[in-house]
């Protein structure tokens, strides 16, 4: 266990020294020279030596504590600058690959979109030149065949020998024209541009080619394929990925050297030289990394199919790529179950009271009617007979006695 920790500490120290301490110490040295020389004496090495000697002769630096403090400041400063360069390198890599440029802030997204459309227009024009260079060779061969068919007799034999030499010369010329046209197209992008930079399009071309040739989704297959790769392939791919990170880190160092031009103009030359080296290394690293990823997928897709139990015919065909993608792609999340909506309670509406109607008076039950009898029938009074006085009384004039 102690040997393991010792080896781990040694590797971490080597990595820290190579990636942080040494580049940071060089940066601090250039910054010190820029501060000491300035613009007027940019190449005055003697003046620089005098300034450094004067700083070293300071009594505070001559003691052990002062020297320890200077050493700690240099180590801490170089490490801090190295960490800043690594963070800036990550940002440079995001900008160079530009995988998410469509989600950039609106002004930058608009400018980038116009640049991408311009690159697509140039690529389409050069793609047409590639097709014309390819078709030109085919037309030459067809015309040569027709000319040979028209020949007769001895002229046919001589024409056949001459036509073979001419076809070979034109064929080599057509292949050369095709190769030149393809190189001009590939300098913009190996596939139709989707991103604003060559590095981004070179990495995106791997996904485009695998989808076109094998109907496979690289984003789905790659994490599973990485787990079944042999150690040798993993080392190669990891080394290519680290080369890309180092190239973007060099670009970050070039950006950090630019502010030193405020005090010392030769710092611009240093920044330009570092940026040029970084650009060349980045294109090489991106091409190597993309080629390795594409080759690994094409070579080990059948092995991945065996591991996940997908039937195949021994070759990485379009059907196998589609089946692998469907097997390894995560399923869609279930649709949310909507709870029944609970409506708010309706407040009660005040209803005006209705006056109660008086209860109807009870109707007495009808008496039972029976046919009247002689006893129950009330006697009808008869008129009394006139008396003697009434009969003797005289009647009205003109009238007789009342009867």
Long-range contacts (C-beta under 8 A, 24 or more apart in sequence): 16-79, 19-82, 19-86, 19-249, 20-78, 20-79, 20-82, 20-83, 20-86, 21-75, 21-78, 21-79, 21-82, 22-78, 23-78, 23-81, 23-82, 23-85, 23-253, 24-77, 24-78, 24-79, 24-80, 24-81, 24-82, 24-85, 25-74, 25-78, 27-78, 27-81, 27-253, 27-256, 27-257, 28-74, 28-77, 28-78, 28-81, 30-257, 30-260, 30-267, 30-270, 31-260, 33-264, 34-260, 34-263, 34-264, 34-267, 35-263, 35-264, 37-264, 38-263, 38-264, 39-263, 39-264, 39-265, 42-264, 42-265, 42-266, 43-266, 81-256, 84-256, 85-249, 85-252, 85-253, 85-256, 86-249, 86-252, 87-252, 88-252, 88-255, 88-256, 89-245, 89-248, 89-249, 89-251, 89-252, 90-248, 91-252, 92-248, 92-251, 92-252, 92-255, 93-244, 93-245, 93-248, 95-197, 96-197, 96-199, 96-200, 96-248, 96-251, 96-282, 97-195, 97-197, 97-199, 97-200, 97-203, 98-195, 98-196, 98-197, 98-200, 99-195, 99-200, 99-203, 99-204, 101-195, 101-196, 101-200, 112-196, 115-196, 116-193, 116-194, 116-195, 116-196, 119-188, 119-189, 119-193, 119-196, 120-192, 120-193, 122-188, 123-185, 123-188, 123-189, 123-192, 123-193, 124-192, 126-181, 126-184, 126-185, 126-188, 127-185, 127-192, 129-181, 129-184, 129-185, 130-178, 130-181, 130-182, 130-185, 132-181, 133-174, 133-177, 133-178, 133-180, 133-181, 134-174, 134-178, 136-174, 136-177, 137-170, 137-171, 137-174, 137-175, 137-177, 137-178, 140-167, 140-170, 140-171, 140-174, 141-167, 141-170, 141-171, 144-170, 198-283, 198-286, 199-282, 199-283, 199-286, 202-286, 202-287, 202-290, 203-286, 203-289, 203-290, 205-290, 206-290, 206-293, 206-294, 206-297, 209-294, 210-294, 210-297, 210-298, 210-321, 213-318, 214-298, 214-301, 214-316, 214-317, 214-318, 214-320, 214-321, 215-318, 215-319, 215-321, 215-322, 215-325, 216-297, 216-301, 216-321, 216-322, 216-324, 216-325, 217-325, 217-329, 218-293, 218-297, 220-324, 220-325, 220-328, 220-329, 221-297, 221-301, 221-304, 221-324, 221-325, 221-328, 222-293, 222-297, 224-304, 224-308, 224-328, 225-296, 225-297, 225-300, 225-301, 225-304, 228-300, 228-303, 228-304, 228-307, 229-296, 229-300, 233-296, 233-300, 236-292, 237-289, 237-292, 237-293, 237-296, 240-285, 240-288, 240-289, 240-292, 241-289, 243-281, 243-284, 243-285, 243-288, 243-289, 244-282, 244-285, 244-286, 244-289, 246-281, 246-285, 247-278, 247-281, 247-282, 247-284, 247-285, 248-278, 248-282, 250-274, 250-275, 250-277, 250-278, 250-281, 251-275, 251-278, 251-279, 251-282, 253-278, 254-278
